[in-house]
Amino acid sequence: MTRYALPLLLFAVVAAGAAVLHGGGRASGTPPPGSAQEATVPRVVDGDTVIAQLGSGATERVRLIGIDTPESVKPGTPVQCFALKASAYTKHLLTGRRVRLVLDAEPRDRYGRLLAYVYREPDGLFVNADLVRRGFAQTLTIPPNVRFADRFSALARQAREAGKGLWSAC
């Protein structure tokens, strides 16, 4: 063994241990992929973005994975067709309600929002899927968060064929 091999090996072991203890490179406070956490939704920003109060007391801006509703609050963008109805429906579903946030492979987007599949409690309604099924949202698949992409595509196709929501209004 060279005289530098042992110190390098020790450094690698210490660095690996520190990575495990501090989340493996994830942003501080970001749960690991696939994890779930309870929260309350005090406010809905628009049809696919909510503010969540986590059990820890932290507040997160949460973007619903796999879906896209028409824009209603994006700066520099006019309010799009069906946006206000999609936003109102999400508010109806979630404002003041307890939810379970489930992460996929990538926990945050480039804007720092927590990316999650949202389940309303206590009835377990899968909100992302419900918005697509009822025609309030269309699919938006951004790898690697693709766990429900096929399901969302099938729901969007059914909503489009039935002329539900934005599919008949826009």
C-alpha positions as CSV (number, residue, x, y, z in Angstrom):
1,M,0.0,0.0,0.0
2,T,1.3,3.4,-0.9
3,R,1.8,5.9,1.9
4,Y,-1.3,7.9,0.6
5,A,-3.7,5.0,0.2
6,L,-4.7,4.6,3.9
7,P,-5.4,8.4,4.4
8,L,-7.4,8.4,1.2
9,L,-9.4,5.4,2.2
10,L,-10.1,6.9,5.6
11,F,-11.2,10.2,3.9
12,A,-13.6,8.3,1.6
13,V,-15.1,6.4,4.5
14,V,-15.7,9.6,6.5
15,A,-17.1,11.4,3.5
16,A,-19.5,8.5,2.7
17,G,-20.7,8.5,6.3
18,A,-21.3,12.2,6.3
19,A,-23.3,11.9,3.1
20,V,-25.5,9.3,4.7
21,L,-26.0,11.3,7.9
22,H,-26.8,14.5,6.0
23,G,-29.2,13.2,3.4
24,G,-26.9,12.0,0.6
25,G,-26.7,15.4,-1.1
26,R,-30.4,16.3,-0.9
27,A,-31.4,19.7,0.2
28,S,-31.7,20.1,4.0
29,G,-35.2,19.1,5.1
30,T,-36.0,17.3,1.8
31,P,-37.3,13.8,2.5
32,P,-36.0,10.9,0.4
33,P,-37.8,9.8,-2.8
34,G,-40.8,7.6,-2.2
35,S,-41.4,8.9,1.3
36,A,-44.7,10.3,2.5
37,Q,-45.4,13.0,5.0
38,E,-48.5,14.5,6.5
39,A,-49.4,18.1,5.9
40,T,-52.2,20.6,6.0
41,V,-53.1,22.9,3.0
42,P,-53.8,26.4,4.3
43,R,-53.8,27.9,0.7
44,V,-54.0,26.9,-2.9
45,V,-51.9,28.9,-5.3
46,D,-53.5,27.6,-8.5
47,G,-54.8,24.4,-9.9
48,D,-51.5,22.4,-9.6
49,T,-49.6,24.3,-6.8
50,V,-50.5,24.5,-3.1
51,I,-48.9,25.7,0.1
52,A,-48.5,22.9,2.6
53,Q,-47.9,23.2,6.3
54,L,-45.8,20.1,7.3
55,G,-46.0,18.4,10.6
56,S,-42.6,19.8,11.5
57,G,-44.0,23.3,11.2
58,A,-42.2,24.1,8.0
59,T,-44.1,25.6,5.1
60,E,-43.6,24.3,1.5
61,R,-44.7,25.3,-1.9
62,V,-45.8,22.0,-3.4
63,R,-46.2,21.3,-7.2
64,L,-48.5,18.3,-8.0
65,I,-46.5,15.8,-10.0
66,G,-47.6,14.6,-13.5
67,I,-50.3,17.2,-14.2
68,D,-50.6,20.7,-15.5
69,T,-53.6,23.0,-15.1
70,P,-54.2,26.1,-17.1
71,E,-52.2,29.1,-15.8
72,S,-54.1,31.6,-13.6
73,V,-51.3,33.3,-11.6
74,K,-48.1,33.0,-13.7
75,P,-46.5,36.5,-14.1
76,G,-46.6,37.8,-17.6
77,T,-49.1,35.2,-18.7
78,P,-52.8,36.0,-19.3
79,V,-55.3,33.8,-17.4
80,Q,-55.8,30.8,-19.6
81,C,-59.0,29.1,-20.6
82,F,-60.5,27.0,-17.7
83,A,-57.7,28.2,-15.3
84,L,-60.0,29.8,-12.7
85,K,-62.3,26.8,-12.6
86,A,-59.3,24.4,-12.2
87,S,-58.0,26.6,-9.4
88,A,-61.4,26.8,-7.7
89,Y,-61.8,23.0,-7.9
90,T,-58.4,22.4,-6.3
91,K,-59.3,25.0,-3.6
92,H,-62.5,23.1,-3.0
93,L,-60.7,19.8,-2.6
94,L,-57.8,20.9,-0.5
95,T,-58.1,24.2,1.4
96,G,-57.9,23.6,5.1
97,R,-57.6,19.9,4.6
98,R,-55.1,17.3,5.8
99,V,-53.1,15.6,3.0
100,R,-50.4,13.0,2.5
101,L,-47.6,14.1,0.2
102,V,-45.8,11.3,-1.5
103,L,-42.5,12.0,-3.4
104,D,-41.2,10.4,-6.5
105,A,-37.6,10.1,-7.8
106,E,-36.8,13.8,-7.9
107,P,-38.1,15.7,-4.8
108,R,-37.8,19.3,-6.1
109,D,-38.1,21.2,-9.3
110,R,-35.8,23.9,-10.6
111,Y,-37.8,26.5,-8.7
112,G,-37.3,24.7,-5.4
113,R,-40.9,23.5,-5.1
114,L,-41.5,20.2,-3.4
115,L,-42.9,17.8,-6.0
116,A,-45.5,15.4,-4.7
117,Y,-48.5,13.1,-5.4
118,V,-51.2,14.5,-3.1
119,Y,-53.7,12.3,-1.3
120,R,-56.5,14.0,0.6
121,E,-57.1,12.7,4.1
122,P,-59.0,10.9,5.6
123,D,-60.7,9.6,2.4
124,G,-57.4,9.0,0.5
125,L,-58.6,10.8,-2.7
126,F,-55.6,10.9,-5.2
127,V,-55.9,14.5,-6.1
128,N,-53.5,14.5,-9.0
129,A,-55.5,11.7,-10.7
130,D,-58.9,13.3,-9.8
131,L,-57.9,16.6,-11.5
132,V,-57.0,14.8,-14.7
133,R,-60.1,12.5,-14.6
134,R,-62.5,15.4,-14.2
135,G,-60.8,17.5,-17.0
136,F,-59.3,20.1,-14.7
137,A,-55.7,19.2,-15.7
138,Q,-53.8,17.5,-18.5
139,T,-50.7,15.4,-18.2
140,L,-47.2,16.8,-17.8
141,T,-44.6,14.0,-17.6
142,I,-41.2,15.1,-16.6
143,P,-38.7,12.3,-16.0
144,P,-37.6,10.9,-13.6
145,N,-41.0,11.5,-11.9
146,V,-43.0,9.0,-14.0
147,R,-44.6,6.6,-11.5
148,F,-48.2,7.3,-12.6
149,A,-47.6,8.6,-16.1
150,D,-49.5,5.8,-17.8
151,R,-52.4,6.1,-15.4
152,F,-52.6,9.9,-16.0
153,S,-52.4,9.5,-19.8
154,A,-55.3,7.0,-19.7
155,L,-57.4,9.3,-17.5
156,A,-56.7,12.3,-19.7
157,R,-57.7,10.3,-22.8
158,Q,-61.0,9.4,-21.1
159,A,-61.7,13.0,-20.1
160,R,-60.9,14.3,-23.6
161,E,-63.1,11.7,-25.2
162,A,-66.0,12.5,-22.8
163,G,-65.5,16.2,-23.3
164,K,-65.0,16.9,-19.6
165,G,-63.8,20.1,-18.2
166,L,-61.2,22.0,-20.2
167,W,-61.6,19.5,-23.1
168,S,-65.0,21.0,-24.0
169,A,-64.5,24.5,-22.7
170,C,-61.2,25.2,-24.5
